[in-house]
Amino acid sequence: MYFLLLALLLSALLGCIFLQCRRKKIICKINSMDCCAKCSLLNELVYSFGYDFHCDCGFFSSTVDAPQRQAGYAWLYDYMAPRFQMVFDSLPVYFDYRGRTWLIEFWKGQYGINTGAEIGIYHADHIIPESDYKNAWFSCAENREMLDCSFRLCRDGDECVCSCGRHWWLTAFLVGSFSKPACLTMESCITFPGREMLAAFVDGLKRAGCSEDCMSVRGLTVCFVFHRDHKKYNFITRFWRRFSQWKNKCFCKLYLWVTRPFSCTEDRVLYLYFYLPAAFRKLLRLRRFHKRCHRQYGREG
């Protein structure tokens, strides 16, 4: 028994020494890289997840050709999100335009250990009655249908991140940042190709609960402020939202502690990639989330 205990202690000591040496080696490797090399490697690593890293601002955003584009959108995605540690407020805006029902949805909240926001542009292939919105599947806007979008995400009045571009899914995610959705404010602008589509969207925005005081129209551009989600969740959804937020907060603190040798986002994420590859793969969870929900939606539909 004595020799067994001694062997276990020796093994634990050797393991600690090995991890410490490996840790120092990784830190030296990252410190020896210049900024361009870090950003290039990081973009190469996250591209398969459907994301780009913006070195100048320190956030991740989705690419136009992201794999998530194949999944489209269904109401089930939002419903299942808290079970995948995604706790956000959402504002879906439905409107009919030229024989099809369009959906432009806005999200803001916590995505695992990321604080972020999204604007998604989708449409069905026909007019859908309002009663069938939750049962419908929407395809993502094609390249020729993408719109010029922008948003500014603020937390308690202070700017967190802003993004703009011509896209079908404009996003921005700040790694290692924890936020409550109710503390976030999203100021969004969308430019439409014509007044017919703009008017249809504005009507849908009003039906979604956005007051005229929170929106403005200049030319073909609509700007509005999304602050609170007034949805009433059932007991199960409230449980998952609170439980997932508790986990998100714990994992966010753990991420900051593990990557404490660094302060820059690119250094922290690369350190996690070299030191804990499995944890790195869980940083960007949206791809797996959409795939699993898409399969489940197909079974339920």
N, C-alpha and C positions, 0 to 999 in steps of 0.2 A: 504493500500500500504506500509506503514511504517513497519507494522508487518511482511508482506511478505518478504520485503528486509532484515529485521533483521533475519528472519528464514533461508533465503538463506545463509547469512553470517555465521550464527551459524553452519549450516550444512557443509559449506565449511571448517570452522575451525576444526570441529570435524573430518572431512575426512582427513585433513592434519595431525592432531594429530595421527589418526589411522595408516596412511601410514608411518609416521615417526617411530612409535613404532614397526610396522611390519618390517620396514627396519632394525632397530637396532637389532631386534630379529634374523633376517636372517643373519646379519653380525656376530653376536655372535655364531650362529649355525655353520657357515662355519669356523670361526676361531677356534672353538673347535674340528674340525675334523683333523685327521692327514693326511699326504700326500697319504698314501695307501688307506685310506677310501674314500678320494675325487676322486682319479683315478678310484677306483672300482665302485663307484656310477656313475661317468660320463660315463664309458664304458657301464654300464648297461642301462643308459638312451639313449645312441646314437646307441646301437647295432641294435635296430629295424629299424633305418634309414639306416643301412648298413655300419656303420663306427666304427672304433676304435680310442681311444685317446692315444697318445704317451706322457706319463707324462714326460719322460726324455727330450723330444725335444719340447713339447708344440704344437703339430699339430694333426689334424685328418687325418685318411686315411681310404680307403674302405676295407671291409672284402672280403674274397674269396667267401663267400656265401651271398653276399649282394643282396637284392631284385632287384636291378637294373639289375642283370644278366638276368632276365627273359625278359627284354625289348629289349635286343640286341642293334643293332645300325642301324640307318637310317640317310640319309643326312638331313632330316627334323629336326632332333634333333639340329644340329648345326645352321640351318637356324632360328629356333624358339628361340634359346637360349637368344638373347638380350631382347626379350619380357619378359623373366623370370629373368631379372637382372643378366644375365651371359654374360660377355663381355670378350671374349678370342680370341687369335690367335690360329689357328689350322693348323696342317700339316698332311693330310691323305696320307698314303702310301699304294697304291694298288699293288698287285703282284699275279701272278698265280703260284700255287705250287701243284703238284700232283692232278690235276683234279678239283681244287677249287680256287676261287679268295679269297685271304686274304686281310685284311685291318688292318694295325697297325697305329693308329692315335695318334698324340701328341697334347696336349692342354696346354696353359699357359695363365693366365689372372686373371680376377676378377669374383668371384662367390658370388654375394650378398656382404656381408661384409667380405668375405674370399679371400685372395690372394692364388692362388694354381696352381697346374699342374697335368696332367694326362697322362697316357699311356694306351691305350685300344687295346686289341687284339681280332679280330673278323674274321669270314670267312663265305662265302656263301657255299651252298651245291653243286655248280657247277661253271664252268667258266662263268664269266659275261663280256660281251663286255664293253669297256670303255664308250661308249655312254649311257649305262644303269646304271652306278654307282650311280647316284642320285636317281634312282627309285628302287634300290635294298635294301633289308633288310638283314642284316648280324647277325648271331647268335654269341654269345660270345664263346670264346675258352673254351673247356672242361678242366677238371683238368689235364688230360694227355697231353693236348696241350699247357698248360701254359708255359711261357718263363721266364727266369731269366732277370729281368729288373732293371734299376736304373736310377735316374735322379738327377741333382743338379740344383735348381732354384735360379737364381741370379737377384737382382734388382739394376740397375746402377752399376754393378760390384761387389756388396756385396752379399754374400750368404744369401738367405732367409731360404731355407729348402732343405733337400735332403732325398731321400727315395730309398729303394731297396728291392727286394724280388722276389719270383717266383709267378707270378700273371697273371690274365687275364685283370685286371684293376688296375694298380698301381697309387695311388693318394697321394697328400699331400695338406692340406688346413690350412692356418694360419688365425685364427679368429681375427677380429678387425684390419686387415692390408689392406690398400688400395694401389693399384698399377695400373698403365696404362700398358696394354699388351705390348706396344712397348718398355717399359723400362725393360721388363723381358727377360732374356736369359735362355734357358733350355738346359743343357748339358746331353744328354741321352746315355745309353748303353744298348744293347740287345744281349743276347747270344742265338744262334740258335742250334738245335740238329744236324744239318749237313750242309755241304757246299752248297748243292743244294738249300736249303731254304735261306741260307745266301746270295747267289748270286742273287736269285730272289728278295729278299728284297732290296739289294743294287741297283739293276736296277730300282726298283720302287722308291727308294729314290732319284735317279738321275732324274727320270721323274717328280717327285714332285717338283723339283727345287733346290735340295740340291747339291751344288758344291762339287767336290772332295776335295777341300781345307778345307771344314768344316767337313769332315768325316775321320775316320781311321778304319782299320780292323786288328784285332789281333786274330789269331786263328779263333774261331767261334763267336767272339764278334765284333759287329759293334758299334762304338761310333761316335756321331756327335753333332753339335751345332745348335739349332733352335733359331733364333733371331727375324727375322721379318716375318710377314705375308704379302705377296705381293698381296693378293686378292683385287679385286676392288668391293666394295659394292655399291648396288643401293641406291637411296635416302632414301627409307623407312628403310633399314637396318642401314644406317648411322645415321638416326634420333634415332632409338631405341638404338643403341650403345651409343650415346652421352647422351640421356635421362636417360638410365639405369645407366651409369657411374655417372651421377650427383646424382641420387638417392643413388647409392652405397656409394658414398663419404659422403653424408649427414647421411645415416644410420650408417655408420662406426663411424663417429664422435659422433652420438647419443649413440651408443653402448658403446663407451669408456667413455662418460660422465655419463651414467646411472650406469655403473659398476666401477666408479672411486674409490670406497672404496678399490678396490683390484688392484693388478698389474699382478699377475700370470693368465695365460689363464684358468686353471682349476677352480680358484676361481671366475673369472669373469663369466664363463659360468654357473657354479652352482648357482651363485647369480642371474643370469638372469632366470634360471629355477625356483627358489623359488619365485622370486619377480614378474617376468613377464613371466608366462608359455607360453603364446601365442607367444611372441617374441622368446623364446627359440626354439619353434617348427619350426620357420622360418629360424633358423640359417643354417640348412642343407636342402637346397631346392631341391637337385638333384633327390630325389626319386619322389616327386610330379611332377617335370618337365618331367622326363622320362615317367611316367604313362600317363600324359595328352597328351604329344606328340605322344606316342605310339597309343593311342586311335584315335588321329586325323590322324596319318599316315594310320591307318587301314581304316578310312573312305575315305581318299583321294586315297589310293591304290585300 
